[in-house]
Amino acid sequence: MDRPDSPVDAPAEVLQTTDPRQLKALAHPLRNRILFALGPDGSTVSQLAKTLSTNKGNVAHHLAVLEGAELVRRGARRQVRGGTEQYFVRAARRLRTPGGSRAGHTAALLQAVAEEIVASPTDSLLTLRRIRLTRAQAAALSQHLERLVEELPEAGSREPDQGVLVSVFRASPR
């Protein structure tokens, strides 16, 4: 990938997405996929359109929604023949969303993750288990999994991206 001419400010580590504009923006699978596809140096509309196999107008529209919700921001610019390309970067490396699906963000996220898993060139680990736990056990499991994900060291830029989705939720009654 061509690199932008100027460095990009590092994104925040975690963003609590509680603003209704953010939840509404996250309620579309393509917007979630755009967030997945934005690399550490950001991406241009053209790069995202190619990566996501969609047209530039579609990407530009969804980036505008994400930018309006402060989930992405404009990063560096790069001079190219005939103009300047704008890079977009995530506002944070990780998003933490509230549970539930009132705004549709949970269903959209899971749909986007499902599309990523189906398109994965390698086998994926996907396990769902219903298990009876006390509230204390569920809280301890949540903390353990969050700590495990937070402590994963980043590999070099030549290594492929891996998706990690972690959730502990109270199952609906049968």
N, C-alpha and C positions, 0 to 999 in steps of 0.2 A: 504494500500500500504506500502511496505517496504520502509523505508527512507534511503537515502544515508548516509554514515559515516561522511562526512564533509558537512558543510553548503555551499549553493550556493550564489554567489554574486547576489544581486537584479538586475533584468533587468532594463533597461532604461524605462521611462514612455512612451514616444512616439518616434517612429522611422519614419522619412520621407523617404518613399521608392521611390527614384527617379533614382537610379542607374539602368541601363539597365539589369544588372545581377539579381537584386532583382525583377524587373518587370517580367523578363522571368521566374524566379523561382516561382513567384506567379501565373503564367499562367497555373498551373496544379491543379485541384480540390483536389487531394490527399495531395498535399503539404499544401494547405490551411487547410485541415482537420487535418493534423499533427500539424500545428500551434495551431489550436483550442484545440487539445487533450493534448498538453504539459501543465501539471499542474504547479502550482507555485514552486514546488520543482523539476520540470523537470520529464522526463520519459526516460526509457531505450528503446532500439529497441524492446525487447521482450514485454514490457508493451504496447507500441504503436501498435505492430502487433496484440496483443490480443484485445485492445480497438477498433481498426479500422477494425478488421476481415480481415486482409491481411497477407501475409507472411513476415518474417523478412528481407529477401533479398530486397523486394520491399520497405520496410520502410527504410532500411539502404541506399539504392540508393537515395531516395528522401531526407533523412536527409543530405546526402553528398552535394546534390544540394543546400539545404537551408543553410548549413554551409558555402559553397563556396560563397554564396550571402550575408553572414553575417546577416542572419535572425535568425539563431540559433547558439549556441555555446556549446562547451563541458562544462559540469558542474562537479559535484562531481562524484566520483567512489564508488562502493559498492562491498565489497568482498562477493562472493557467492561460493557455492561448485564448485570446479574445475576452478575458475577463478575470474575475475573482470568484473562487469557490468559498462558501461559508461552511465551516465545520460546526456541528452541533454536538454537545456533550451532555451527559447525564448530570443532574443536579446532585445526585448522591450515588455511591457505589451500590447501596442496598436500600430498598424501600420496605417500610414496615406498614402494612395496611391493617385496619381493624377487621375483625371477623365478621361474618355475615355477608349477605349478598344484596342488601337494600339498593345499592347503587349499581349492581351488576358487575362490580370489579372482580369479585372472586371467580365468578363463572368465566369472565373474559380472560383472566390470568390462567386459569386451568385449561381453557381452550387453546391459548397461545402455547402453553407448556406442552400440551398434547401434540400440537403441530410440530413443535421442536423435537419431541421424542420420536414421532413417526418419521421425520426427515433425518434423524441421526444416522450417520454412516456406521455406527457401531452399536452393539447391544447395550441396552440401558437397564439400569436397576430401577424397578418400580415395584414397591411393596406397599400394600394396604392391609393393615391388620386391625381388627376390632379386638380390644382387650379391656377387661374390667380393671380400673385403677381408682385408687382414692384420689381426692383432689390434690393431696400432698404429693402422691406419686406422679400425677399428671404434671404438676408444677415442676417437680424435680426433673422429669424427663424433658420438658420444654426447655428448661435452663441448660441441661446437659447438651441437648442438640444445638441450641443457639450458640453455646460456648464452642462446641466442636466446629461449627461453620465459621464463626468469627476467627478462630485460631488457625484456620487453614492458610498456610503461606502461599502467596502467589508464585507461580512458576515464571520462567522467562517468557518474553513476548513471542518467542518462536513456538511455544507449546499451544495446542488447540484449546479453545474455550470449553469448559465443562459447565453444564447447568446443574445447580443444586437447589432443590425445592424441599423445604422442611416444614411440616405442619403437625401439630398435635391439636386435635379438636374433640369436643364431646360429640359423639355420634348421636344422631336423632333416634328417638325410641323406635323400636320395631313394632 
